[in-house]
């Protein structure tokens, strides 16, 4: 293998591959980026068996071939090159030689025989939407996915279809986020569970692109191509909780406040919150007040009355402060609605002018 390519494009591709590559006890080659010189292109491929990425960049190839090189080593080397526009890559003795205008480096490579192939997912099962919409749908709910591996279905993002609408949802059993995006005249999947870590990398890829993306899927995998990047992700074989059952059908108390006022109140509350990050809300429709309180034995206490429209029954209830604050990242409008259904019942948070996003938080019991 021998070729010349852009240092900037190569570094960008290797950085993306290095994020998903990692140590594997039985397959050391998964630490690597597979470099494949093919005609006028260099294909850079990486996988952790859960997520696979292949990025194609232009190259001037003198000799075709392939090498598997540790992604972190090659990435660190390229990131420390300054003032270089082009680099020469050459396979020598099973290793990779990298030559620039003022340096020559030799990086030990691994055999390519054990490097897994990326699944090719195609066929009739697919849907098309804007890159920005797919990224927004995933990003809006991703933070609610569980970090624990005990229940894989909770460590995932649900994509499902209903009436020409693509629904994104994630939950860790303490809170839930749901985002809806319309898909006109398209068949959409009944249920698809994307591992949360994979969804985060998919968002990074989509954020760098414009235009439409066509997503192909089957029972076990999904894939899509954006520009010169091909992405494939394993899907989780499991059942996502029927979260519709826990969303209250009606509310007994409602607060409508400015998003900025809530954000400031949550920041103030964070200064004095206890180890449990508890924030207590007092709602009095008769007095027309909405007050939030936080208290810490070590730091002190804070009480903040927010200007808001309140209606319904009087209520005093506590929630996890961080969970409440996280809701605001999915709301873009100026006004926020908080709907309560009584003690020991979850609060439903929405943007007043946006019914496409719903956020639910379970209360804290003390």
Secondary structure, DSSP 8 states (H G I E B T S, - for coil): -EEEEEHHHHHHHHHHHHHH----SS-GGGGEEEEEEETTEEEEEEE-SSEEEEEEEEEEEEE-EEEEEEHHHHHHHHHT--S--EEEEEEETTEEEEE-SS-EEEE-EE-STT--------SS-EEEEEHHHHHHHHHHHHTTS-S-SSSGGGGEEEEEEETTEEEEEEE-SSEEEEEEEE-TT----S-EEEEHHHHHHHHHHHHT--SEEEEEE-SSEEEEEETTEEEEEEB--S----GGGGS-SS-SEEEEEEHHHHHHHHHHHHHH--TT-EEEEEEETTTTEEEEEEEETTTEEEEEEE-EEEEES-EEEEEEHHHHHHGGGG--SSEEEEEE-STTS-EEEEETTEEEEEEEE-----
